[in-house]
Amino acid sequence: MIEETLADAGEKMEKSIVALQNDFANVRTGRANPSLFSSINVEYYGTPTPLQQLASFQTPEARTILITPYDKSALKDIEDALRNSDLGANPANDGNVIRVVMPEMTEERRKEYIKMVSHKAEDARVAVRNVRRHAKTAIDKFVKDGEIGEDEGARGEKDLDALTKKHVERVDDLLKRKENELLEV
């Protein structure tokens, strides 16, 4: 029972780490990257559609991305979605492709990004701790119901704490690497 609870908790904690990695991938550094656009939805025939499904991406230069829509009629909608996004980029439409030049990273913008990634990391830590709390409640219930002994419950809690510590340290490590990446000029 405890093994199943711990395995389930570990799996959920791992999902929190993966979600954090995806969030960090969407925070840009000085280089243009198509993953920056993964959270942008375009109003396409009345339906919010992920931009990745409507266009292909090319990176001809470090700060430039060319977006080529599969359907040319969606060009204006894609341009509007990009302009309204929080990327801070100004898309240019030439009738066939949209050219997005990412602005230079200023020190102020870097600090904003560091604040944002710190907040995302804290959210991930909270998610890991919530998983720990639910697993601990389950272990306590097993002990209370007499399904396992108190010693076994204490060992399970100790293992759970070690698992939690390992995942929180991974969050901290990911945050440190992302901060270093953002500060890199």
Secondary structure, 3 states (H helix, E strand, C coil): CHHHHHHHHHHHHHHHHHHHHHHHHCCCCCCCCHHHHCCCEEEECCEEEEHHHCEEEEEEECCEEEEEECCHHHHHHHHHHHHHCCCCCEEEECCCCEEEECCCCCHHHHHHHHHHHHHHHHHHHHHHHHHHHHHHHHHHHHHHCCCCCHHHHHHHHHHHHHHHHHHHHHHHHHHHHHHHHHHCC
